[in-house]
Amino acid sequence: MKNGRRLSRRQFLKAAGQGTLGVAAGLALPNIFLNRTRAATGQNPSEFIRVGFIGTGGHGMSNLRALIKNAVAVCDVDKNHLENAVKAVEKATGRTPAAYSDYRRLLEDKSIDAVCISTPDHWHVLPAIDACEAGKDVYVEKPLTLTIEEGRVLRAVVRRTGRVLQTGSQQRSDPRFRRAVELVRNGRLGRIRRVLVGLTGVNWTNEAPVPDSDPPPELDYDFWLGPAPWRPYNKHRVHYYFRFFWDYSGGQMTNWGAHHLDIAQWGLGMDGSGPVEIRGSGEYDPQKRFETPVAFAVTYRYASGVIVECRSPGARVKDLLPDREKEARLILNDKDTFTGCIFEGERGLLYINRGALATWPEEILEESIGDNDLRVYESRNHHQNWLDCIRTRNLPICDVEVGHRSATVCHLGNIAVRSGKVIRWDPNTEQILDAELARWVSKPYRPPWKLPKV
């Protein structure tokens, strides 16, 4: 609003581009937002959690819609994304959120209790750290980090500040995945020998490669790059496609591995640990349109002797389960390849994926989990679990430690693929034991951005 009138689209973009919209909205309007919100929700001021959203394109809009009743502020370096987010909040709640192009200005608003971060991966950790330091709780998309070192630092900051951080690996709040993990952890498959993990392949654009160009006027490209190295703008490096370039992400290993390798970790009881040896290989795009592998195979060995085999695109049953191919096909509806996880135990197999849970023999799936059995953390809704934990100050289902450890497994897989060497990892000290390879756990930030020292 401006002088009591709604901003036109042109006025909105001009204000955001000058960096004035967020400041004006943030300073002048929070009490209006809160009063309207209290009236609309019927909640006491102390019970209503006011959330700001950092990154509102793609999955950011999904998170915004899931938490839209709590939305009081939005932030994005792309003015089109920002405008769409403002409209979405207005339509759903009848109130206009504060709008910012710089997340640091959003964090200065003391009326905001928590933030939801849905930026590209290279922009996850710095806003999360700054939010914790500003006294705000955090929901941050997976993968939690771009590097292993970022995870260590973020974990230390979260613990020191006492903030609640939820990682967006929402499969942990799905009852099928919880059921699968409880069957595995309670020995219904017998001793686990292997976990087979299939990840989605690269979903690259069908467009022909495009040359570098000037960034579009609605995008603050320098801020979008942030701590990443300077590169000329190319529309196939930003927004969704950022995930296939090493400067910003880790390909499908971190994109989908942060889901399915996370479930492997959960099922093996390794939330506070990880593998001890990693081997990998990969194949790359012959046209060099993007940097991350089009296909890869990674083998993780845990100290217990359990092996995790991770493949992309998908995992082939006959390659990984030649002795149990018939049984595997039964639980996969006769498919040759799969995504998700297959736990292989002495007594049988368990397949878990979104919308699918099956076992061989079938009877395993019917076995009950009793009062004296191990029960894992139960969350029925990932976003609501975060809000509940903000109120109770309990740890959420995908706390910073869980998100960091699962992201670490993904990063170690990428390091093995990229280096072509065997990675020996100490999950207790979180160190690569080969000094030559140890440098892969971190990467420098582009000035003036800095990762804090802890």
N, C-alpha and C positions, 0 to 999 in steps of 0.2 A: 504494500500500500504506500502511496505517496500523497501527503496532505489529505488523507482521508479517501483517496481514490486508488483503484487497482492499477498497478503498472501495466502498460501495454507491453507486448513482446519486445518491441524495439527499445522501450525504456528499460525493461528488465535486463536485456543483453548489454546495453550501454552501461548501466549501473554496475553490473557484475564485472564487466571488462575493466572498469575504472577502480575496481576494488572497494566500492562504496556501499554496495547493496548489503553485503554481510555485516559490515560495521554498523550501518544505520539500523538494520533490522535487529541485530543482536543487542544494541544498546537501547533502542526505543521501545521494542515490542514484547520482550519476554513476559512481562506481567500480564499483558493482554492474552498471550497464548495460554499462560497457566490458568488464568481465571476462566477462560472459555473451556479449557480442558477439564478443569474441576467440575464445571457445570455439566459437561457432556458425559463424563465418566462416573460421576457420583462418588468418586474416591476422595479420601482425605488427602491434603497436600503431601503428607509424609508417606503415603502409600503409593502415590503415582510416580512412576519412574520416567523422567524426561530424557529422551534419547535423541542424540544428534547422529546423523548418518554421513559418513565420510566415504565418498565414492558411490555414485548413484546410477551407473550404467550397468547393463547386463545383469549379473547376479546381485548387484547392489539394489536394483529395483525389486528383486524377489525378496531380499531381506527387508527392504522398506515396507513392502506390502504385508509381510508377516508381522511386522511390529508397528504398523502405521498408527494405531491408536496412541502409541507412545511418542510419535515423531513430533519434535518441536523445532528441529533445525536440520538443514541439509547442506552438503558441501561437495563440490566437484570442480575440477579444472576445465571441464568441458561445459560451456554455457548451455548447450542443448540438453545435456543430461541433467543439469541443474534445474533448468526450467521445467522439464518433464517431472522431476521429483517434486517441485513446488506444486505443480498442478495435481499430482497424485495425492498429496497430503490434503490440499484444499478440497478435492472431490470427496475424499473419504471421511474427513473430519470437520470440514467447514471452517477451518482456521488456516491461516497462512504461516508457514514456518519461516524462521530466520534462514537466510540463504547466504552462503559464503563460497568464495573461490579459493581461500587459503584456510586449511584445517586448523592452523594455529589460532586464527581469530575465533573460530567456533569454540575451541578449548578455553578461551578467555571468558566465555559466558558461564558465570558461576551458577546459573539456574539449571544448567544441563547436568544430569546425574551420570550419564553413561553414553558411550559412543559405539556405533556399529561400523566397522571398517571393512569395506568391500572394494578396495583399490586393487590395481595389479600387484603381484607378489612382492616386487621390489619396494613397494610402498606400504607393506604391512607393519613392519616393526617400528619404524620411527614414530608414526602417529600413535601406535599402541603405547610406546614408552612415554611419549609426551602426555597422552591421556592419563596414564597412571600417575605421572608426576603432578598432573593438574587435579588429582583426586577423583577421577572418573573411572567407572568400571568399563570393561571392554568386551565386545564380541568382535572377533576378527576372523575373516574368511581363511579357509585352508588353501594351500599349505601355509602353516603359521609363519614360515620364514623363507628367505631366499638362500641363506647359508646356515651352517651349524652354529657358527659363532653368534649370529643374531639370536638364535634360540637361547643360548646360554645367558646372554645379556638380558633379553626380555624376561626370562624366568627370574633372574636375580632382582630385576626392578619390580616385577609383580609381587614377589615375596616381601621385598623391603617395604613397599607401599601398602601392602595388604589389600590390593584390589582384586576383584573377581574378574577372571578372564575366561571366556568360553571360545574354543576353537570351532569353526564351522564344519566339522566332520560329522554331519547330522545323522549318518547311519547308526551311530551309537544310541540315538533316541528312537530307533525303529524296533518294534517288538520282535520281528523276525531275527534280526541280528543279535538281539539280547538272548533270545531263545537258543540260537545256534551256539553262542559263546558259552552259555551255561551247560549245554549238553557236552561240549568239548571239555570244558574245565572240570566237569564232574565225572570224567572218565567213561562216558557212554560209548565212545569210539575205541576205548582202550588207550594204550600209549600212542601218542601222536608221533608219526614218523616224518610226515612232510605236510607242508601247506602249499598248495598250488594257487597262484594268483594271476588272473588274466586282466589286463588293462585295455581300454579302448585305444584304437589307433589314431593317428594324426588326422584331424578333421580340418584340413586346410582349404582355403577358398579355391573355387574353380576358375577364378579370374586369372588372366595372364599376369605375369609380373609387371609391376608398375615402377617407373623411375622415382627417385627421390624428388621431393618438391617442397615448397613452402607449406608450413602447417596451415590448416584452415583457421579462419579468424575466430571461431568459437572456442578453439583449444589453446590453452596456455601450455605450449609444448615444453618449454624449459622446466616448468614446474612438474609436468607429467614425467619427464626424465628424472628429476630430483637427484637422488644419489647415484643413479646409473650413469655410465660413461656417455659423453656427448656423441650423438650420431645424427646425421641429417634426417629430417622427417620423412617417413614413408608410411603410407596408410596401411600397409600390410605388416607393420611392426607395432601398431598401437591397438587399443581396445581389445577385442577378443584375441587377436593374433599375437599379442605380446607374449603369450605363454610358450611360444615356440622359438624364443630367442634367449640365450643364456644370460644376457644382461638383466632380464626382467623376470625370468621364471625357469622351470626345469622340464618343460614338455609334459607329456602324459605321465611320466614317472611321478612328478609332483602333483599334477592336476588330478589324476585318478588314483595314483598310489596313496595319496593322502586320505583316500577313502578305503580302498581295499587292503593295502598294507597296514593301515591302521586297525582294521578288523583282525588281520593276522596277528598283530601285536597283542590285541585284546584277548583273542582266543588262546594265545600261548602264555598269557599272564606276564607279558613283558612291558607293561606300560611304563615302568621305571628303568628299563634296560634296553637291550637290543642285541643284534648279532655280533659275532666276533670275527667273522671272515666274510668277505664279499668279492665275488667274481662277476664280471660282466662283459658283454660285447654288444655292438650296435651297428646298424646300417643307416646311412644318411641319404637325404634327398639328392639325387644326381644333378638336379637343376639348381641346387643350392638356394632354393627359395626361402628356406628357413634353416635353423641351426640344430635343433634338437633331433634325435633319431626318429626315423620313420618306423623302425622296428628295433627291439632290443630284447636281450635275455640276461637276467641277473639271478645269481644263486647266492642266497644268504645261508650261512651256517651259524647256529646258535651254540652256546656252550653246552647245552643239554644234548647236543647231537641232532636236534631237529633241523631239517632243511626247509627253506622257503624258496620256491622257484617262482620267479615273476617273469611274465612274458607280455609283450605288446607288439602287434595288435592281437589281442586274445591269446588264449593258451590252447594248444592242440592236445586233445585227449590221448591220441595214439602215441604221441611223443613222450608225454609225461606220465601216463598210466598204462603202459603196454600190457601189464599183467592183470589190470583191472579195467580194461577198456569197456567190456560188456557192462559191468556194473556202473561205470561212470556214465555211459550213455543212457542208462535207465534214469538216473537222477537229472540228466541234462536234456531229457526228451529227445534223445538220439541226435544231439548236435555234435559236430566235429570239434568246434572250438567253443570257448566260454569266456565270459568276463565275470568277475567276482572271485570267490574263494572256494576251493575244495580242501577240506581237512581230511587227510588220510591217516586213519588209525589202524591198530591191529584188528579191531572188530568190524570196521566198515568205513564208509565214506560219508561226508556231510558237505552238501553244496549250499552256499548262501550268496544271494545277490539281491538287488532291489526287486521286490515283488516275487522272490523265489526262495524257498527253503525245502530241501529234500535230503533224504538219507538212504543209504543202502547198508544193511537191510532196512526196509521201511519201518520195522518195529521200533527202531532206535528213536525215530521222531516222536513216537507215542509215549516214550518213557517219561515218567514224571520227575520233577525236581522237588525233592522233599524239604521239610523244614530244617533238616540237619545237613542239607547239601550247601555247597557254596552258591551264594547269590551275588550277582554283579549289580552295579549301580543301575537303578531303574529311572529312566527319563522317558516320558511319553511325548514330549514336545521339546525340541532342542532350544528354540527361542524362549519358551516359557520357563524351561529349566534355568536358563540364564537369569531371567527376571526374578524367579523365585530365590535364586542364590544371592542376588543383589540384596534382597530383603533379609535373608537369613544369615548371610555372610558365610555360607557353606561353600565347599568347592563344587563347581559344576561338573557335569559328566565328562566334558572334554577340556579339562583344566590346562593351564599353560604347560605343565610337565608332560601331559599326554600329547598335546599338540606338538611340542618340541621333539619328543622322542619319536613320534611317528614321522614327522618331517625329516628327522635325522636319518631314518631308514631310507627314505626316498633320496636324500642327498648323497648318502653313501653309495647307493646304486648308481646314480649318475656319475659319481667320481670314478667308480670302477669301470663304467662304460667309456667314459671320456679318456681316462688314463691308459686303459688296456692292461692294468696291473691288478694284482691281488691286493685287496685292502685288508689289513689286519687292524681291527678296531677294539679298543678297550671301552666297553660301555660304562664302566665304573668311573674312570677318569675322563671319559668322553674325548679320547685322543686317538688319532691315527698313529700307529706305532712306527711307521716308516717316515723318517724326518723329511724325505723328499716329497712325500705325498701330503704331509701335514698342512702345507700351505693352502690346500683345497678347501679347508673348513671355513675360510673367510674370503672376502674380497674388498678392495678399497672402495670408499665412497668418493663421489665427485664433490669437491669443495663447492660451497661451504658446508655441506651436510656431513655430519659426523655420527658414528655409532659410539655411544658412551662407553667408557671403560668401567668395569666392575671388578 
